[in-house]
């Protein structure tokens, strides 16, 4: 939960305070700014996909591999 909240804060800060051409933390597109979605919709998709597609599977994998 803490990692998700921190990532969201960083993504929102990068989106709000950096130039689109800099694309820090890929908040405007993967590698370079993308054109198919609006920037705010892309950011929302990124913010949802990080916890669901990266953090949660990693959590379950590590719980299975590392005993208590």
C-alpha positions as CSV (number, residue, x, y, z in Angstrom):
1,X,0.0,0.0,0.0
2,X,2.8,2.4,0.9
3,X,4.6,1.7,-2.4
4,X,1.4,2.4,-4.4
5,X,0.8,5.7,-2.6
6,X,4.4,6.8,-3.1
7,X,4.3,5.8,-6.7
8,X,1.1,7.7,-7.3
9,X,2.5,10.8,-5.6
10,X,5.6,10.7,-7.7
11,X,3.7,10.1,-10.9
12,X,1.3,13.0,-10.2
13,X,4.2,15.3,-9.4
14,X,6.0,14.4,-12.6
15,X,2.8,14.9,-14.6
16,X,2.1,18.3,-13.0
17,X,5.5,19.8,-12.8
18,X,7.6,18.5,-15.8
19,X,7.5,19.2,-19.5
20,X,5.8,16.7,-21.8
21,X,9.0,16.4,-23.8
22,X,10.9,15.3,-20.7
23,X,8.5,12.4,-20.0
24,X,10.0,11.7,-16.6
25,X,8.8,8.3,-15.2
26,X,7.0,7.8,-18.5
27,X,4.0,9.7,-17.3
28,X,3.2,10.8,-20.9
29,X,3.9,7.5,-22.7
30,X,6.3,4.5,-22.8
31,X,9.6,5.9,-23.9
32,X,8.3,8.9,-25.7
33,X,5.0,10.8,-25.3
34,X,2.2,8.7,-26.9
35,X,-0.5,10.1,-29.1
36,X,-3.4,7.6,-28.9
37,X,-4.8,8.5,-25.5
38,X,-5.3,11.8,-23.8
39,X,-2.4,12.5,-21.4
40,X,-4.6,12.4,-18.3
41,X,-6.3,9.1,-19.4
42,X,-2.9,7.6,-20.0
43,X,-1.8,8.7,-16.5
44,X,-4.9,7.1,-15.0
45,X,-4.2,3.8,-16.8
46,X,-0.6,3.9,-15.7
47,X,-1.6,4.6,-12.1
48,X,-4.0,1.6,-12.1
49,X,-1.8,-0.8,-14.0
50,X,1.3,-0.4,-11.7
51,X,-0.3,-1.8,-8.6
52,X,-2.4,-4.4,-10.4
53,X,0.1,-5.6,-13.0
54,X,3.4,-5.1,-11.1
55,X,3.1,-4.7,-7.4
56,X,0.4,-7.3,-6.7
57,X,1.9,-10.2,-8.7
58,X,5.4,-9.4,-7.3
59,X,3.9,-9.5,-3.8
60,X,2.3,-12.9,-4.3
61,X,5.4,-14.3,-6.0
62,X,7.7,-13.3,-3.2
63,X,5.2,-14.6,-0.6
64,X,5.3,-18.0,-2.3
65,X,9.1,-18.1,-2.7
66,X,10.2,-16.7,0.6
67,X,9.1,-18.6,3.7
68,X,8.3,-16.7,6.9
